[in-house]
Amino acid sequence: MKVLLFVKNSPNALDTAESIRKFLEDKGIGVKIFINEPGKAPEEENYKLTIVIGGDGTFLAGARFSAVQGIPVLGINEGKFGFLTEVDRDECFSIIQEILEGKLRPQKRMMISAFVEDKLIGHYLNDVVLSKLSLARMVDVEAFVDGEFMVRVYGDGILLSTPTGSTAYALSAGGPIVHPSLETILFVPICPHTLSNRPVLIPPNLEISLVSSSPTFLTLDGQEGMEVEPKKKITVKKSPYYCTLYTHPRRSFFYILREKLRWGR
């Protein structure tokens, strides 16, 4: 068995990674440490588990790599927020041991794929955002579902999110909280210039296309980005890949909402 440690480049995260490496190697398990850097990815090997050590940004980067490789992921929180990295350092060794003993079952989380003019850009766990450029006052975006005209949005842009991403940027933009076990694509207008534009849940078997009359910027999982020329078609649909992740065995989704987002308080 070989485990990938996908680590944030910070002193605390690196220190935790060394402790986990020793813990695993003492059990005869091979370990590879990869320090997360923008634009880089680990070498493909026969990993059986990815342990992400960092914050939610590091988790998203590790999840994109691991999902395509079919590797389950566990998140250890060494960041500021830790909504996706649910496990704290002081409890990580016991939970890793439960995983190694086969006592825990991972969850499957839906991902979305993004295309520009039918060219695949990538697969994402949180969201795809088409927004105005820095000097633009407003964008005019036409949205289509399976080729049928849906709506025209005047505003700061449109956000397309997975259920996992519903508690991130989509929530701040006025979208609903969606349980991560569901499969749907959230359509969330960003600061629309009309009261009639509201978030919509789209079935996962349908694809959404966006076309803007002005230059826009495409942001992917909040970590990758590119400018998009006017009239270029952006298409988002359910990815063929899932993020398979181990959640905290003793903290439910609703517990995390209450503790991290102060939901219901």
Buried (B, 14 or more C-beta within 10 A) or exposed (E): EEBBBBBBEBEEBBEBBEEBBEBBEEEEBBBBBBBBEEEEBBEEEEBBBBBBBBBBBBBBBBBBBBBBBEBBBBBBBBBEEBBBBBBEBEBBBEBBEEBBEEEBEBBBBBBBBBBBEEEEBBBBBBBBBBBBEEEBEBBBBBBBBEEEEBBEBBBBBBBBBBBBBBBBBBBEBBBBBBEBEEBBBBBBBBBBEEEEBEBBBBEBEBBBBBBBEBBBBBBBBBBBEEEBEEEBBBBBBBBEBBBBBBBBBEEEBEEBBBBBBEBEE
